[in-house]
Amino acid sequence: MAKKLKKQDVDNALLDAVFTVEAEWKQLRSIISQSIEPTMDGQNSVALAQAKYLYLLREARHRKISAIRYN
């Protein structure tokens, strides 16, 4: 039988993913904004990181997760 996951464990993992992807997105955005000639690959990486971050935020909102509750 498969182990049943607790909702709180999944919510904590989702919050960890949100914070990780947010840091990645902000770092990439900073690098691209400071670049003299940003490449299309770099801009695509920023757009992808932003899309991941926004998706995770929507999922957290859908699950009614608050970062304040889990600190």
A tleap script that builds the chain and sets N, CA, C and O, in Angstrom:
source leaprc.protein.ff14SB
mol = sequence {
  NMET ALA LYS LYS LEU LYS LYS GLN ASP VAL
  ASP ASN ALA LEU LEU ASP ALA VAL PHE THR
  VAL GLU ALA GLU TRP LYS GLN LEU ARG SER
  ILE ILE SER GLN SER ILE GLU PRO THR MET
  ASP GLY GLN ASN SER VAL ALA LEU ALA GLN
  ALA LYS TYR LEU TYR LEU LEU ARG GLU ALA
  ARG HIE ARG LYS ILE SER ALA ILE ARG TYR
  CASN
}
set mol.1.N position { 0.826 -1.189 0.000 }
set mol.1.CA position { 0.000 0.000 0.000 }
set mol.1.C position { 0.870 1.252 0.000 }
set mol.1.O position { 1.947 1.275 0.595 }
set mol.2.N position { 0.403 2.251 -0.652 }
set mol.2.CA position { 1.133 3.512 -0.704 }
set mol.2.C position { 0.895 4.290 0.584 }
set mol.2.O position { -0.168 4.198 1.198 }
set mol.3.N position { 1.893 5.047 0.973 }
set mol.3.CA position { 1.776 5.870 2.173 }
set mol.3.C position { 0.860 7.052 1.881 }
set mol.3.O position { 1.034 7.743 0.877 }
set mol.4.N position { -0.102 7.283 2.746 }
set mol.4.CA position { -1.021 8.401 2.559 }
set mol.4.C position { -0.352 9.676 3.080 }
set mol.4.O position { 0.123 9.723 4.215 }
set mol.5.N position { -0.326 10.690 2.243 }
set mol.5.CA position { 0.310 11.951 2.616 }
set mol.5.C position { -0.657 12.804 3.421 }
set mol.5.O position { -1.856 12.836 3.145 }
set mol.6.N position { -0.124 13.487 4.408 }
set mol.6.CA position { -0.934 14.402 5.189 }
set mol.6.C position { -1.021 15.731 4.449 }
set mol.6.O position { -0.082 16.138 3.765 }
set mol.7.N position { -2.160 16.398 4.595 }
set mol.7.CA position { -2.371 17.676 3.919 }
set mol.7.C position { -1.325 18.694 4.357 }
set mol.7.O position { -0.827 19.459 3.532 }
set mol.8.N position { -0.993 18.713 5.624 }
set mol.8.CA position { -0.024 19.683 6.120 }
set mol.8.C position { 1.360 19.447 5.522 }
set mol.8.O position { 2.076 20.409 5.242 }
set mol.9.N position { 1.749 18.197 5.322 }
set mol.9.CA position { 3.039 17.902 4.710 }
set mol.9.C position { 3.089 18.395 3.266 }
set mol.9.O position { 4.090 18.960 2.826 }
set mol.10.N position { 2.003 18.176 2.541 }
set mol.10.CA position { 1.931 18.634 1.152 }
set mol.10.C position { 1.923 20.155 1.099 }
set mol.10.O position { 2.571 20.748 0.236 }
set mol.11.N position { 1.194 20.795 2.018 }
set mol.11.CA position { 1.159 22.256 2.062 }
set mol.11.C position { 2.538 22.836 2.368 }
set mol.11.O position { 2.942 23.833 1.771 }
set mol.12.N position { 3.252 22.214 3.291 }
set mol.12.CA position { 4.604 22.684 3.605 }
set mol.12.C position { 5.539 22.530 2.407 }
set mol.12.O position { 6.360 23.408 2.143 }
set mol.13.N position { 5.417 21.430 1.693 }
set mol.13.CA position { 6.244 21.223 0.499 }
set mol.13.C position { 5.917 22.269 -0.565 }
set mol.13.O position { 6.810 22.766 -1.251 }
set mol.14.N position { 4.636 22.600 -0.697 }
set mol.14.CA position { 4.231 23.621 -1.662 }
set mol.14.C position { 4.804 24.979 -1.282 }
set mol.14.O position { 5.285 25.712 -2.146 }
set mol.15.N position { 4.758 25.320 -0.005 }
set mol.15.CA position { 5.336 26.595 0.438 }
set mol.15.C position { 6.844 26.643 0.204 }
set mol.15.O position { 7.377 27.673 -0.210 }
set mol.16.N position { 7.526 25.541 0.467 }
set mol.16.CA position { 8.956 25.487 0.202 }
set mol.16.C position { 9.238 25.718 -1.281 }
set mol.16.O position { 10.173 26.434 -1.640 }
set mol.17.N position { 8.424 25.109 -2.133 }
set mol.17.CA position { 8.598 25.279 -3.579 }
set mol.17.C position { 8.335 26.725 -3.984 }
set mol.17.O position { 9.042 27.267 -4.834 }
set mol.18.N position { 7.329 27.354 -3.386 }
set mol.18.CA position { 7.017 28.754 -3.705 }
set mol.18.C position { 8.215 29.638 -3.376 }
set mol.18.O position { 8.619 30.468 -4.190 }
set mol.19.N position { 8.785 29.461 -2.182 }
set mol.19.CA position { 9.912 30.311 -1.777 }
set mol.19.C position { 11.146 30.047 -2.627 }
set mol.19.O position { 11.882 30.978 -2.953 }
set mol.20.N position { 11.379 28.801 -2.987 }
set mol.20.CA position { 12.541 28.456 -3.809 }
set mol.20.C position { 12.425 29.052 -5.205 }
set mol.20.O position { 13.376 29.647 -5.711 }
set mol.21.N position { 11.266 28.892 -5.823 }
set mol.21.CA position { 11.067 29.401 -7.182 }
set mol.21.C position { 11.053 30.923 -7.182 }
set mol.21.O position { 11.512 31.544 -8.141 }
set mol.22.N position { 10.534 31.534 -6.118 }
set mol.22.CA position { 10.554 32.993 -6.035 }
set mol.22.C position { 11.989 33.514 -6.002 }
set mol.22.O position { 12.316 34.481 -6.689 }
set mol.23.N position { 12.835 32.882 -5.215 }
set mol.23.CA position { 14.240 33.304 -5.137 }
set mol.23.C position { 14.937 33.123 -6.481 }
set mol.23.O position { 15.712 33.981 -6.905 }
set mol.24.N position { 14.660 32.006 -7.151 }
set mol.24.CA position { 15.250 31.749 -8.467 }
set mol.24.C position { 14.808 32.815 -9.470 }
set mol.24.O position { 15.624 33.349 -10.221 }
set mol.25.N position { 13.508 33.119 -9.474 }
set mol.25.CA position { 12.969 34.109 -10.406 }
set mol.25.C position { 13.585 35.483 -10.160 }
set mol.25.O position { 13.979 36.160 -11.110 }
set mol.26.N position { 13.674 35.900 -8.906 }
set mol.26.CA position { 14.233 37.218 -8.595 }
set mol.26.C position { 15.719 37.294 -8.954 }
set mol.26.O position { 16.201 38.330 -9.412 }
set mol.27.N position { 16.434 36.199 -8.744 }
set mol.27.CA position { 17.859 36.181 -9.096 }
set mol.27.C position { 18.038 36.294 -10.610 }
set mol.27.O position { 18.859 37.083 -11.080 }
set mol.28.N position { 17.280 35.513 -11.372 }
set mol.28.CA position { 17.379 35.584 -12.835 }
set mol.28.C position { 16.980 36.962 -13.351 }
set mol.28.O position { 17.624 37.507 -14.247 }
set mol.29.N position { 15.917 37.520 -12.784 }
set mol.29.CA position { 15.454 38.844 -13.207 }
set mol.29.C position { 16.520 39.888 -12.940 }
set mol.29.O position { 16.720 40.788 -13.756 }
set mol.30.N position { 17.211 39.785 -11.812 }
set mol.30.CA position { 18.271 40.722 -11.471 }
set mol.30.C position { 19.441 40.604 -12.446 }
set mol.30.O position { 19.987 41.610 -12.899 }
set mol.31.N position { 19.817 39.376 -12.762 }
set mol.31.CA position { 20.933 39.152 -13.691 }
set mol.31.C position { 20.599 39.711 -15.069 }
set mol.31.O position { 21.427 40.385 -15.683 }
set mol.32.N position { 19.400 39.436 -15.555 }
set mol.32.CA position { 19.004 39.911 -16.889 }
set mol.32.C position { 18.891 41.435 -16.914 }
set mol.32.O position { 19.258 42.065 -17.906 }
set mol.33.N position { 18.384 42.033 -15.832 }
set mol.33.CA position { 18.242 43.499 -15.833 }
set mol.33.C position { 19.604 44.193 -15.812 }
set mol.33.O position { 19.722 45.321 -16.292 }
set mol.34.N position { 20.627 43.547 -15.269 }
set mol.34.CA position { 21.959 44.137 -15.218 }
set mol.34.C position { 22.790 43.813 -16.451 }
set mol.34.O position { 23.876 44.364 -16.633 }
set mol.35.N position { 22.291 42.933 -17.286 }
set mol.35.CA position { 23.024 42.516 -18.470 }
set mol.35.C position { 22.972 43.602 -19.547 }
set mol.35.O position { 21.957 44.277 -19.723 }
set mol.36.N position { 24.073 43.750 -20.251 }
set mol.36.CA position { 24.131 44.745 -21.327 }
set mol.36.C position { 23.297 44.290 -22.513 }
set mol.36.O position { 22.480 45.049 -23.033 }
set mol.37.N position { 23.503 43.056 -22.937 }
set mol.37.CA position { 22.725 42.486 -24.034 }
set mol.37.C position { 22.117 41.160 -23.578 }
set mol.37.O position { 22.727 40.106 -23.754 }
set mol.38.N position { 20.921 41.208 -22.994 }
set mol.38.CA position { 20.309 39.949 -22.547 }
set mol.38.C position { 19.933 39.062 -23.740 }
set mol.38.O position { 19.385 39.535 -24.736 }
set mol.39.N position { 20.233 37.789 -23.619 }
set mol.39.CA position { 19.933 36.858 -24.704 }
set mol.39.C position { 18.475 36.413 -24.619 }
set mol.39.O position { 17.812 36.585 -23.597 }
set mol.40.N position { 18.006 35.847 -25.701 }
set mol.40.CA position { 16.637 35.328 -25.712 }
set mol.40.C position { 16.498 34.165 -24.737 }
set mol.40.O position { 15.459 34.007 -24.096 }
set mol.41.N position { 17.551 33.349 -24.626 }
set mol.41.CA position { 17.511 32.240 -23.669 }
set mol.41.C position { 17.364 32.752 -22.238 }
set mol.41.O position { 16.617 32.190 -21.437 }
set mol.42.N position { 18.077 33.808 -21.939 }
set mol.42.CA position { 17.977 34.403 -20.599 }
set mol.42.C position { 16.597 34.957 -20.331 }
set mol.42.O position { 16.040 34.762 -19.250 }
set mol.43.N position { 16.042 35.650 -21.315 }
set mol.43.CA position { 14.696 36.208 -21.160 }
set mol.43.C position { 13.654 35.100 -21.053 }
set mol.43.O position { 12.679 35.221 -20.311 }
set mol.44.N position { 13.867 34.023 -21.800 }
set mol.44.CA position { 12.951 32.888 -21.710 }
set mol.44.C position { 13.040 32.219 -20.338 }
set mol.44.O position { 12.027 31.776 -19.796 }
set mol.45.N position { 14.241 32.145 -19.782 }
set mol.45.CA position { 14.416 31.563 -18.450 }
set mol.45.C position { 13.683 32.387 -17.394 }
set mol.45.O position { 13.065 31.836 -16.483 }
set mol.46.N position { 13.756 33.705 -17.526 }
set mol.46.CA position { 13.053 34.587 -16.593 }
set mol.46.C position { 11.547 34.400 -16.729 }
set mol.46.O position { 10.837 34.319 -15.726 }
set mol.47.N position { 11.063 34.332 -17.950 }
set mol.47.CA position { 9.631 34.156 -18.176 }
set mol.47.C position { 9.148 32.808 -17.640 }
set mol.47.O position { 8.057 32.720 -17.076 }
set mol.48.N position { 9.942 31.774 -17.810 }
set mol.48.CA position { 9.576 30.452 -17.311 }
set mol.48.C position { 9.560 30.428 -15.786 }
set mol.48.O position { 8.645 29.866 -15.185 }
set mol.49.N position { 10.561 31.032 -15.161 }
set mol.49.CA position { 10.604 31.086 -13.699 }
set mol.49.C position { 9.418 31.881 -13.157 }
set mol.49.O position { 8.839 31.511 -12.136 }
set mol.50.N position { 9.056 32.965 -13.833 }
set mol.50.CA position { 7.905 33.763 -13.409 }
set mol.50.C position { 6.614 32.954 -13.547 }
set mol.50.O position { 5.756 33.007 -12.665 }
set mol.51.N position { 6.471 32.218 -14.628 }
set mol.51.CA position { 5.277 31.394 -14.831 }
set mol.51.C position { 5.169 30.315 -13.753 }
set mol.51.O position { 4.081 30.056 -13.240 }
set mol.52.N position { 6.292 29.689 -13.411 }
set mol.52.CA position { 6.290 28.686 -12.344 }
set mol.52.C position { 5.856 29.309 -11.022 }
set mol.52.O position { 5.033 28.746 -10.300 }
set mol.53.N position { 6.417 30.475 -10.714 }
set mol.53.CA position { 6.109 31.155 -9.461 }
set mol.53.C position { 4.627 31.518 -9.380 }
set mol.53.O position { 3.979 31.283 -8.359 }
set mol.54.N position { 4.101 32.084 -10.447 }
set mol.54.CA position { 2.694 32.475 -10.444 }
set mol.54.C position { 1.777 31.260 -10.358 }
set mol.54.O position { 0.730 31.319 -9.714 }
set mol.55.N position { 2.160 30.162 -11.000 }
set mol.55.CA position { 1.365 28.938 -10.911 }
set mol.55.C position { 1.332 28.426 -9.477 }
set mol.55.O position { 0.272 28.060 -8.969 }
set mol.56.N position { 2.492 28.400 -8.824 }
set mol.56.CA position { 2.547 27.923 -7.448 }
set mol.56.C position { 1.763 28.834 -6.507 }
set mol.56.O position { 1.132 28.356 -5.564 }
set mol.57.N position { 1.799 30.134 -6.758 }
set mol.57.CA position { 1.002 31.058 -5.946 }
set mol.57.C position { -0.491 30.794 -6.111 }
set mol.57.O position { -1.242 30.801 -5.136 }
set mol.58.N position { -0.915 30.563 -7.356 }
set mol.58.CA position { -2.335 30.251 -7.588 }
set mol.58.C position { -2.736 28.962 -6.888 }
set mol.58.O position { -3.822 28.871 -6.314 }
set mol.59.N position { -1.866 27.972 -6.935 }
set mol.59.CA position { -2.149 26.707 -6.269 }
set mol.59.C position { -2.232 26.892 -4.755 }
set mol.59.O position { -3.106 26.317 -4.106 }
set mol.60.N position { -1.334 27.686 -4.195 }
set mol.60.CA position { -1.367 27.955 -2.757 }
set mol.60.C position { -2.648 28.709 -2.386 }
set mol.60.O position { -3.256 28.423 -1.354 }
set mol.61.N position { -3.052 29.648 -3.200 }
set mol.61.CA position { -4.285 30.389 -2.946 }
set mol.61.C position { -5.494 29.460 -3.041 }
set mol.61.O position { -6.428 29.560 -2.245 }
set mol.62.N position { -5.467 28.563 -4.014 }
set mol.62.CA position { -6.555 27.606 -4.183 }
set mol.62.C position { -6.665 26.687 -2.969 }
set mol.62.O position { -7.768 26.335 -2.553 }
set mol.63.N position { -5.520 26.299 -2.400 }
set mol.63.CA position { -5.514 25.424 -1.229 }
set mol.63.C position { -5.668 26.197 0.077 }
set mol.63.O position { -5.688 25.612 1.160 }
set mol.64.N position { -5.779 27.535 -0.042 }
set mol.64.CA position { -5.947 28.425 1.117 }
set mol.64.C position { -4.791 28.276 2.108 }
set mol.64.O position { -4.989 28.101 3.311 }
set mol.65.N position { -3.569 28.352 1.550 }
set mol.65.CA position { -2.360 28.236 2.365 }
set mol.65.C position { -1.822 29.638 2.649 }
set mol.65.O position { -1.736 30.481 1.756 }
set mol.66.N position { -1.468 29.864 3.895 }
set mol.66.CA position { -0.857 31.131 4.276 }
set mol.66.C position { 0.550 30.862 4.793 }
set mol.66.O position { 0.749 29.962 5.609 }
set mol.67.N position { 1.511 31.623 4.333 }
set mol.67.CA position { 2.896 31.438 4.764 }
set mol.67.C position { 3.049 31.823 6.227 }
set mol.67.O position { 3.935 31.307 6.909 }
set mol.68.N position { 2.223 32.700 6.711 }
set mol.68.CA position { 2.308 33.153 8.098 }
set mol.68.C position { 1.949 32.015 9.052 }
set mol.68.O position { 2.524 31.898 10.134 }
set mol.69.N position { 0.998 31.181 8.645 }
set mol.69.CA position { 0.541 30.088 9.498 }
set mol.69.C position { 1.626 29.053 9.762 }
set mol.69.O position { 1.644 28.451 10.836 }
set mol.70.N position { 2.529 28.830 8.814 }
set mol.70.CA position { 3.495 27.740 8.894 }
set mol.70.C position { 4.864 28.172 9.377 }
set mol.70.O position { 5.777 27.347 9.411 }
set mol.71.N position { 5.045 29.414 9.749 }
set mol.71.CA position { 6.367 29.849 10.244 }
set mol.71.C position { 6.581 29.454 11.663 }
set mol.71.O position { 7.635 29.740 12.231 }
savepdb mol mol.pdb
quit
